[in-house]
Amino acid sequence: MTDYSTAPRHSWAILLGWLLLVGLVATSGALTSPDEWYNALDKPPLNPPSWVFPVVWTGLYLLMAIAAWQATLRASNESRFTVLWPFVAQLAANGLWSFLFFGLHWIVIALVDLIMLWGLILLTIFRFARVSSIAAWLLVPYLVWVSFAGYLNAGIAWLNG
C-alpha cells in the first residue's frame, strides 16, 4: 500500500490517466444527449429537470476518477488487476447505456445494461474497499444515482412500453 505522504511523483500521472479515461466515457455519453424523442416520452414522478443530469454526472465522474486513482495507488502490483477490472467494466457499461438509451432508443435493453452497471459498481465498491475505504466510499453516491437512474429508466419503459 502507498502512504499518502510518500506517494510516488507519478501518482499525479495516474490520476490524470483516470481523469482522461473517465472523461472519455463522459464525453461519449454527452454525444448522445436528450433530444426531441426523449422530451416526448412520458416520465415517472420525481424525474428531475434536464439541467440536473450534467451537473450531477460531472461530480460523479470526478469522484469515480479519484476513487480509481486511490485504489490504483493502494493496491499491490499482484492485486491491481483484480481490484480494477470491475471499475473498467462498469465504465464500459456506463458508456454503453447512453448509446442504447439515447442513441438507439432501446429503453428496455438500456435498463438491462443499467442493472449490470449497478452490479459492477457494487462489485467495484467491494474490491476498492479491500485496498482503500476512501476509494470505496467515493463510489457510494454513484451507486445511489445509478439506483435512481434505474427507477427513471424502468418508469420510462413502463410508461412508454
PESUL-V105451 format. One record per residue. N is the residue number from 1. RES is the residue in one letter. PHI is phi in whole degrees, 0 to 359 (none if undefined). PSI is psi in radians with two decimals (999 if undefined). OMEGA is omega as a letter, one per 30 degrees, with the letter a starting at -180 (* if undefined). Layout:
n res phi psi omega
N RES PHI PSI OMEGA
N RES PHI PSI OMEGA
This chain:
n res phi psi omega
1 M none 2.63 a
2 T 258 2.28 l
3 D 279 2.41 a
4 Y 306 -0.70 a
5 S 288 -0.35 a
6 T 242 0.37 l
7 A 301 2.41 a
8 P 296 2.68 a
9 R 300 -0.49 a
10 H 288 -0.08 l
11 S 298 -0.53 l
12 W 290 -0.56 l
13 A 292 -0.63 l
14 I 295 -0.77 l
15 L 300 -0.80 l
16 L 300 -0.71 l
17 G 299 -0.79 l
18 W 293 -0.69 l
19 L 299 -0.70 l
20 L 293 -0.76 a
21 L 294 -0.81 l
22 V 295 -0.68 l
23 G 297 -0.60 l
24 L 297 -0.76 l
25 V 295 -0.75 l
26 A 299 -0.74 a
27 T 294 -0.71 l
28 S 296 -0.65 l
29 G 292 -0.63 a
30 A 291 -0.43 l
31 L 291 -0.41 l
32 T 247 1.22 a
33 S 269 2.94 l
34 P 306 2.49 a
35 D 225 -2.87 a
36 E 301 -0.69 l
37 W 303 -0.87 a
38 Y 296 -0.76 a
39 N 297 -0.48 a
40 A 278 -0.21 a
41 L 288 2.58 l
42 D 285 2.41 a
43 K 237 2.64 a
44 P 287 2.86 l
45 P 303 2.68 a
46 L 76 0.12 l
47 N 294 2.07 a
48 P 286 2.85 l
49 P 297 2.69 a
50 S 300 -0.50 a
51 W 292 -0.35 a
52 V 292 -0.66 a
53 F 300 -0.89 a
54 P 294 -0.55 l
55 V 294 -0.86 a
56 V 295 -0.81 a
57 W 297 -0.63 l
58 T 301 -0.83 l
59 G 297 -0.73 a
60 L 294 -0.72 l
61 Y 297 -0.67 l
62 L 297 -0.81 l
63 L 299 -0.67 l
64 M 297 -0.79 a
65 A 295 -0.72 l
66 I 295 -0.71 l
67 A 298 -0.80 l
68 A 297 -0.67 l
69 W 300 -0.85 a
70 Q 296 -0.73 l
71 A 295 -0.69 l
72 T 297 -0.80 a
73 L 294 -0.61 a
74 R 268 -0.33 l
75 A 283 2.52 l
76 S 288 2.84 l
77 N 302 -0.64 a
78 E 290 -0.56 a
79 S 260 -0.09 a
80 R 303 -0.78 l
81 F 297 -0.82 a
82 T 300 -0.66 a
83 V 287 -0.68 a
84 L 264 -0.37 a
85 W 300 -0.67 l
86 P 296 -0.56 l
87 F 295 -0.80 l
88 V 295 -0.69 l
89 A 296 -0.71 l
90 Q 291 -0.55 l
91 L 298 -0.74 l
92 A 297 -0.78 l
93 A 295 -0.63 l
94 N 298 -0.87 l
95 G 295 -0.62 l
96 L 294 -0.63 a
97 W 303 -0.83 a
98 S 301 -0.73 l
99 F 295 -0.78 a
100 L 294 -0.80 a
101 F 283 -1.04 a
102 F 277 -0.62 a
103 G 282 -0.90 a
104 L 262 -0.24 a
105 H 64 0.54 l
106 W 267 1.40 a
107 I 298 -0.82 a
108 V 289 -0.72 l
109 I 296 -0.67 l
110 A 298 -0.66 l
111 L 295 -0.70 l
112 V 298 -0.78 l
113 D 300 -0.71 a
114 L 294 -0.64 l
115 I 295 -0.75 l
116 M 297 -0.72 l
117 L 302 -0.79 a
118 W 301 -0.80 l
119 G 296 -0.69 l
120 L 293 -0.63 l
121 I 296 -0.77 l
122 L 298 -0.77 l
123 L 299 -0.73 l
124 T 299 -0.76 l
125 I 301 -0.78 l
126 F 296 -0.73 l
127 R 293 -0.74 l
128 F 296 -0.63 a
129 A 298 -0.46 l
130 R 296 -0.51 a
131 V 244 -0.41 a
132 S 201 1.97 l
133 S 295 -0.55 l
134 I 297 -0.82 l
135 A 300 -0.74 a
136 A 296 -0.83 a
137 W 294 -0.52 l
138 L 296 -0.38 a
139 L 269 -0.15 a
140 V 297 -0.76 l
141 P 300 -0.60 l
142 Y 297 -0.80 l
143 L 298 -0.72 l
144 V 297 -0.80 a
145 W 295 -0.72 l
146 V 293 -0.56 l
147 S 297 -0.78 l
148 F 296 -0.72 l
149 A 298 -0.61 l
150 G 297 -0.74 l
151 Y 300 -0.81 a
152 L 296 -0.80 a
153 N 298 -0.80 l
154 A 296 -0.70 l
155 G 297 -0.73 l
156 I 294 -0.71 l
157 A 298 -0.75 a
158 W 294 -0.81 a
159 L 285 -0.37 a
160 N 242 0.15 a
161 G 277 999 *
